[in-house]
Amino acid sequence: MRISFVSDVHGNIDGLARAAEQAEQLIVLGDLLDYVDYHEFGNGILGQIFGAEKVREFAGLRASGDFRALHDYNRAMWDSLSDGAGVLTEVVADRYLEVLEAVGPDTLLILGNVDVASIWEDVVGSRLPHRDGQVIELAGRKFGFVAGGSTRPGFVARPSEQAWKPMVRSAQEFRSVTASLGPVDVLCSHIPPNLAMLRYDRYPGRMEMYGPGLLEAIDSDQPAFSLFGHVHQPLARRTRRGRTECINVGHFQRFPTAFDIEFD
């Protein structure tokens, strides 16, 4: 059985539809939405709602690594709208319906750190559930799924009242969901395990967040594969940890080719 993996779709619906059409079984590892288009500031959800200049400043804050300032700037943008939550819900719902139309109901899918779980569940979840915390058997193997991003261990997030509520869970919750899977043959997540060469993004030149508990699961259970995305330009796309092949399946938005694995 040939299983095709994609991650970081970020709004590339045409490419996603082609991948789904060509796949025997498609698995999507999150970041369906293009919240910010860092190549074309006028595109993406923020560009559509607020315009290119505000997105340019947003991108500059993210590149600088000043995430507290980024959080405050993002909140101020949404607070400038009389009904930010309503505007966001309408835009995101339309994009999630496009995803459903592109891939159909048989795709296996998790959400990434830019995705909004509540809107997904309300709009398409009954037809295409996201598989966070589930173990599914395919081709005689167990596939375990952990969705979303994670805060850094020890970080206590402030209560969020902003319209945009991305799927970023606490480190403790991420670790708990990972542990709940038990031993699997293929460990699927959006963010990578805690290995520097897989976490380091050459642009903007920093370490991206890892999934707490993923590396521990790899070391204890030695799945055949750990598959993920999130880091768009990694220092290394793959490495081996014991018997486990750890592989970034690619930045699908910019390079819309699925990563295929043949399972006998």
The 8 nearest C-alpha neighbors of each residue, nearest first, counted from 0:
[[1, 262, 261, 263, 138, 2, 23, 24],
 [0, 2, 261, 260, 23, 262, 259, 3],
 [1, 3, 24, 260, 259, 25, 23, 0],
 [2, 4, 259, 25, 258, 257, 22, 24],
 [5, 3, 26, 258, 257, 27, 25, 259],
 [4, 6, 27, 257, 248, 28, 251, 258],
 [7, 5, 28, 228, 29, 8, 27, 251],
 [8, 6, 30, 9, 250, 251, 29, 252],
 [7, 9, 252, 31, 251, 11, 10, 6],
 [10, 8, 33, 32, 31, 7, 252, 11],
 [9, 11, 33, 32, 12, 8, 31, 252],
 [12, 10, 252, 8, 14, 13, 9, 15],
 [11, 13, 15, 14, 10, 16, 98, 101],
 [14, 12, 16, 15, 11, 17, 101, 10],
 [15, 13, 17, 12, 16, 255, 11, 18],
 [14, 16, 12, 18, 13, 17, 19, 11],
 [15, 17, 101, 19, 13, 14, 18, 102],
 [18, 16, 20, 14, 15, 19, 21, 13],
 [19, 17, 15, 21, 16, 20, 22, 14],
 [20, 18, 16, 22, 102, 17, 21, 25],
 [19, 21, 17, 18, 22, 16, 102, 23],
 [20, 22, 18, 19, 17, 23, 16, 3],
 [23, 21, 24, 19, 25, 20, 3, 18],
 [22, 24, 1, 2, 25, 21, 0, 3],
 [25, 23, 2, 22, 3, 26, 106, 1],
 [26, 24, 3, 106, 22, 2, 4, 19],
 [25, 27, 107, 4, 108, 106, 3, 5],
 [28, 26, 108, 5, 6, 29, 4, 109],
 [29, 27, 6, 189, 109, 108, 5, 188],
 [28, 30, 111, 110, 109, 6, 31, 189],
 [31, 29, 111, 7, 32, 113, 114, 9],
 [30, 32, 9, 8, 29, 10, 7, 114],
 [33, 31, 9, 10, 30, 34, 114, 113],
 [32, 34, 9, 43, 10, 35, 36, 44],
 [33, 35, 44, 43, 32, 45, 36, 113],
 [36, 34, 43, 33, 45, 37, 44, 46],
 [37, 35, 43, 39, 38, 40, 42, 33],
 [36, 38, 39, 40, 35, 58, 55, 54],
 [37, 39, 36, 40, 42, 35, 41, 58],
 [40, 38, 36, 41, 42, 37, 51, 43],
 [41, 39, 51, 42, 36, 54, 46, 37],
 [42, 40, 51, 46, 39, 50, 47, 43],
 [41, 43, 46, 40, 39, 36, 47, 44],
 [42, 44, 33, 35, 36, 34, 46, 45],
 [43, 45, 34, 47, 46, 33, 48, 35],
 [46, 44, 48, 47, 49, 43, 35, 34],
 [47, 45, 41, 50, 42, 43, 51, 49],
 [46, 48, 44, 45, 42, 50, 49, 43],
 [47, 49, 45, 46, 50, 44, 86, 87],
 [50, 48, 46, 45, 47, 53, 51, 54],
 [51, 49, 46, 41, 52, 53, 47, 48],
 [50, 52, 41, 40, 54, 46, 53, 55],
 [53, 51, 55, 54, 50, 56, 40, 41],
 [54, 52, 56, 55, 51, 50, 57, 49],
 [53, 55, 57, 51, 52, 56, 40, 58],
 [54, 56, 52, 58, 53, 57, 51, 40],
 [57, 55, 59, 53, 54, 58, 60, 52],
 [56, 58, 54, 60, 55, 59, 53, 61],
 [59, 57, 61, 55, 56, 60, 54, 62],
 [58, 60, 56, 62, 61, 57, 63, 55],
 [61, 59, 63, 57, 62, 58, 69, 65],
 [60, 62, 58, 64, 63, 59, 65, 69],
 [61, 63, 59, 64, 60, 203, 58, 65],
 [64, 62, 60, 61, 65, 59, 66, 203],
 [63, 65, 61, 62, 66, 60, 69, 205],
 [66, 64, 68, 63, 67, 60, 69, 61],
 [65, 67, 69, 68, 64, 70, 61, 60],
 [66, 68, 70, 69, 65, 71, 72, 64],
 [69, 67, 71, 66, 70, 65, 72, 60],
 [68, 70, 66, 72, 67, 71, 60, 73],
 [69, 71, 67, 73, 68, 72, 66, 74],
 [70, 72, 68, 74, 73, 69, 75, 67],
 [73, 71, 69, 75, 74, 70, 68, 76],
 [74, 72, 70, 76, 71, 75, 69, 77],
 [73, 75, 71, 77, 76, 72, 161, 78],
 [76, 74, 78, 72, 73, 77, 71, 79],
 [77, 75, 73, 79, 74, 78, 72, 80],
 [76, 78, 74, 79, 83, 75, 80, 162],
 [77, 79, 75, 80, 76, 74, 83, 161],
 [78, 80, 76, 77, 75, 81, 83, 74],
 [81, 79, 83, 78, 82, 77, 76, 86],
 [80, 82, 83, 79, 78, 77, 84, 85],
 [83, 81, 85, 80, 84, 86, 78, 77],
 [82, 84, 80, 86, 77, 85, 162, 87],
 [83, 85, 162, 87, 82, 86, 88, 163],
 [84, 86, 88, 82, 83, 87, 89, 162],
 [87, 85, 83, 89, 84, 88, 82, 90],
 [86, 88, 84, 90, 85, 89, 91, 83],
 [87, 89, 85, 91, 86, 90, 92, 84],
 [88, 90, 92, 86, 87, 91, 85, 93],
 [91, 89, 87, 93, 92, 88, 86, 94],
 [92, 90, 94, 88, 93, 89, 87, 95],
 [93, 91, 95, 89, 94, 90, 88, 96],
 [94, 92, 96, 90, 91, 95, 89, 97],
 [95, 93, 97, 91, 96, 92, 98, 90],
 [94, 96, 98, 92, 97, 93, 91, 99],
 [95, 97, 99, 93, 98, 94, 92, 100],
 [96, 98, 94, 100, 95, 99, 101, 93],
 [99, 97, 95, 101, 96, 100, 102, 94],
 [100, 98, 96, 101, 97, 103, 102, 95],
 [99, 101, 97, 98, 103, 102, 96, 16],
 [102, 100, 16, 98, 99, 103, 97, 15],
 [103, 101, 19, 99, 100, 16, 106, 98],
 [102, 104, 99, 100, 105, 101, 106, 127],
 [103, 105, 127, 106, 126, 102, 99, 107],
 [106, 104, 103, 107, 127, 102, 24, 25],
 [105, 107, 25, 104, 26, 108, 102, 103],
 [108, 106, 26, 27, 25, 105, 130, 109],
 [107, 109, 27, 129, 26, 130, 28, 106],
 [108, 110, 129, 29, 28, 146, 130, 131],
 [109, 111, 29, 146, 147, 114, 30, 28],
 [112, 110, 29, 147, 30, 114, 113, 189],
 [111, 113, 148, 147, 166, 167, 114, 165],
 [114, 112, 165, 111, 30, 166, 32, 115],
 [113, 115, 165, 111, 112, 166, 30, 110],
 [116, 114, 165, 117, 118, 166, 164, 119],
 [115, 117, 119, 118, 120, 114, 166, 110],
 [118, 116, 120, 119, 115, 121, 122, 164],
 [119, 117, 121, 120, 116, 115, 122, 92],
 [120, 118, 116, 122, 117, 121, 123, 124],
 [119, 121, 124, 117, 118, 122, 123, 116],
 [122, 120, 118, 119, 124, 123, 117, 125],
 [121, 123, 119, 120, 118, 124, 92, 96],
 [124, 122, 126, 125, 119, 120, 127, 121],
 [125, 123, 120, 128, 127, 126, 119, 122],
 [124, 126, 123, 127, 128, 120, 122, 121],
 [127, 125, 124, 123, 104, 128, 99, 103],
 [126, 128, 124, 104, 125, 123, 129, 99],
 [129, 127, 124, 125, 130, 126, 120, 123],
 [128, 130, 109, 108, 131, 127, 110, 124],
 [129, 131, 109, 133, 108, 128, 144, 132],
 [130, 132, 145, 146, 144, 133, 129, 109],
 [133, 131, 145, 144, 176, 130, 180, 134],
 [134, 132, 130, 131, 144, 143, 135, 180],
 [133, 135, 143, 142, 141, 180, 144, 136],
 [136, 134, 142, 141, 133, 137, 143, 140],
 [135, 137, 141, 140, 142, 139, 134, 138],
 [138, 136, 139, 140, 135, 141, 142, 0],
 [137, 139, 140, 0, 262, 136, 263, 141],
 [138, 140, 137, 136, 141, 262, 263, 184],
 [141, 139, 137, 136, 138, 184, 142, 185],
 [140, 142, 136, 183, 184, 135, 134, 185],
 [141, 143, 185, 135, 134, 183, 186, 136],
 [144, 142, 134, 186, 187, 133, 183, 180],
 [143, 145, 187, 131, 132, 133, 188, 130],
 [146, 144, 188, 131, 132, 177, 187, 176],
 [147, 145, 131, 109, 110, 188, 189, 111],
 [148, 146, 111, 112, 166, 110, 167, 189],
 [147, 149, 167, 112, 168, 166, 190, 111],
 [150, 148, 168, 167, 170, 169, 210, 151],
 [149, 151, 169, 170, 168, 154, 152, 167],
 [150, 152, 154, 170, 153, 149, 208, 169],
 [153, 151, 170, 154, 150, 171, 169, 211],
 [152, 154, 151, 155, 170, 150, 171, 169],
 [153, 155, 151, 152, 156, 150, 169, 170],
 [156, 154, 153, 157, 169, 150, 152, 151],
 [157, 155, 154, 158, 150, 169, 159, 168],
 [156, 158, 159, 155, 160, 154, 70, 67],
 [159, 157, 156, 160, 155, 161, 164, 70],
 [160, 158, 161, 157, 164, 156, 162, 163],
 [159, 161, 162, 158, 74, 164, 163, 157],
 [162, 160, 163, 74, 159, 77, 164, 78],
 [161, 163, 84, 83, 164, 77, 160, 87],
 [162, 164, 161, 165, 87, 84, 115, 77],
 [163, 165, 115, 162, 166, 161, 159, 114],
 [166, 164, 115, 113, 114, 167, 112, 163],
 [165, 167, 112, 147, 114, 115, 148, 168],
 [168, 166, 148, 149, 112, 147, 165, 150],
 [169, 167, 149, 148, 172, 166, 173, 150],
 [168, 170, 150, 172, 171, 149, 173, 167],
 [171, 169, 173, 152, 149, 150, 172, 211],
 [170, 172, 174, 169, 173, 175, 152, 211],
 [173, 171, 175, 169, 174, 170, 176, 168],
 [174, 172, 170, 176, 175, 171, 211, 169],
 [173, 175, 212, 211, 177, 171, 172, 176],
 [174, 176, 172, 178, 177, 173, 171, 179],
 [177, 175, 179, 173, 178, 174, 132, 172],
 [176, 178, 174, 175, 179, 180, 212, 145],
 [177, 179, 175, 180, 176, 181, 174, 212],
 [178, 180, 176, 177, 181, 175, 132, 174],
 [181, 179, 178, 177, 143, 134, 132, 182],
 [180, 182, 179, 178, 183, 177, 216, 220],
 [181, 183, 220, 180, 184, 222, 216, 221],
 [184, 182, 141, 185, 142, 222, 143, 181],
 [183, 185, 222, 141, 223, 140, 142, 186],
 [186, 184, 142, 224, 183, 222, 225, 223],
 [185, 187, 225, 143, 142, 224, 226, 144],
 [188, 186, 144, 226, 143, 227, 225, 185],
 [189, 187, 145, 227, 190, 146, 144, 28],
 [188, 190, 227, 28, 228, 111, 29, 146],
 [189, 191, 229, 209, 210, 188, 227, 228],
 [192, 190, 209, 227, 210, 193, 198, 197],
 [193, 191, 214, 213, 209, 210, 194, 190],
 [192, 194, 209, 214, 195, 191, 210, 198],
 [195, 193, 197, 196, 192, 198, 191, 214],
 [194, 196, 198, 197, 199, 193, 206, 234],
 [195, 197, 234, 235, 198, 199, 194, 233],
 [196, 198, 195, 194, 235, 233, 199, 234],
 [199, 197, 195, 207, 206, 196, 194, 200],
 [198, 200, 206, 205, 233, 196, 234, 197],
 [201, 199, 233, 232, 202, 204, 205, 230],
 [200, 202, 204, 232, 203, 233, 234, 199],
 [203, 201, 204, 200, 232, 205, 231, 233],
 [202, 204, 62, 201, 205, 200, 63, 61],
 [205, 203, 201, 202, 200, 199, 206, 62],
 [206, 204, 199, 200, 203, 207, 201, 202],
 [205, 207, 199, 198, 200, 208, 204, 195],
 [208, 206, 198, 199, 205, 209, 200, 230],
 [207, 209, 206, 198, 210, 190, 149, 151],
 [210, 208, 191, 193, 192, 190, 211, 207],
 [209, 211, 192, 213, 190, 191, 212, 149],
 [212, 210, 174, 213, 170, 173, 209, 192],
 [211, 213, 174, 215, 214, 216, 177, 210],
 [214, 212, 216, 192, 215, 210, 211, 217],
 [213, 215, 217, 192, 216, 212, 193, 218],
 [214, 216, 218, 212, 217, 213, 219, 211],
 [217, 215, 213, 219, 214, 218, 220, 212],
 [218, 216, 221, 214, 215, 220, 219, 213],
 [217, 219, 215, 216, 221, 220, 214, 241],
 [218, 220, 216, 217, 221, 215, 182, 214],
 [219, 221, 217, 182, 216, 222, 218, 183],
 [222, 220, 217, 243, 218, 242, 219, 223],
 [223, 221, 184, 224, 243, 185, 220, 183],
 [222, 224, 243, 184, 185, 244, 221, 242],
 [225, 223, 244, 185, 243, 222, 245, 226],
 [224, 226, 245, 186, 185, 187, 244, 246],
 [227, 225, 187, 246, 247, 245, 224, 186],
 [226, 228, 189, 188, 247, 191, 190, 187],
 [227, 229, 247, 189, 6, 230, 248, 190],
 [228, 230, 190, 189, 231, 7, 227, 191],
 [231, 229, 233, 228, 200, 232, 198, 207],
 [230, 232, 250, 229, 233, 200, 249, 228],
 [233, 231, 200, 201, 230, 202, 234, 250],
 [234, 232, 200, 235, 199, 230, 197, 236],
 [233, 235, 196, 199, 201, 200, 197, 232],
 [236, 234, 233, 196, 237, 197, 238, 199],
 [237, 235, 247, 246, 233, 197, 234, 238],
 [238, 236, 246, 245, 235, 247, 239, 244],
 [237, 239, 245, 244, 240, 246, 236, 235],
 [238, 240, 244, 243, 245, 241, 242, 237],
 [241, 239, 243, 242, 244, 238, 245, 218],
 [240, 242, 243, 239, 221, 218, 244, 217],
 [241, 243, 221, 240, 223, 244, 239, 222],
 [244, 242, 223, 240, 224, 241, 222, 221],
 [243, 245, 239, 224, 238, 225, 246, 223],
 [246, 244, 225, 238, 237, 239, 224, 226],
 [247, 245, 237, 226, 236, 248, 244, 225],
 [246, 248, 228, 236, 227, 249, 226, 237],
 [249, 247, 258, 228, 246, 5, 227, 4],
 [250, 248, 247, 251, 228, 6, 5, 231],
 [251, 249, 231, 7, 252, 254, 253, 6],
 [250, 252, 255, 254, 8, 253, 7, 249],
 [251, 253, 8, 11, 9, 250, 254, 255],
 [254, 252, 251, 250, 255, 11, 8, 9],
 [253, 255, 251, 252, 256, 250, 249, 257],
 [256, 254, 251, 14, 252, 253, 257, 15],
 [255, 257, 254, 251, 258, 18, 5, 14],
 [256, 258, 5, 4, 3, 259, 18, 255],
 [257, 259, 4, 3, 248, 5, 256, 260],
 [260, 258, 3, 2, 257, 4, 1, 261],
 [259, 261, 2, 1, 262, 3, 258, 4],
 [262, 260, 1, 0, 263, 2, 259, 3],
 [261, 263, 0, 1, 260, 138, 2, 139],
 [262, 0, 261, 138, 1, 139, 260, 140]]
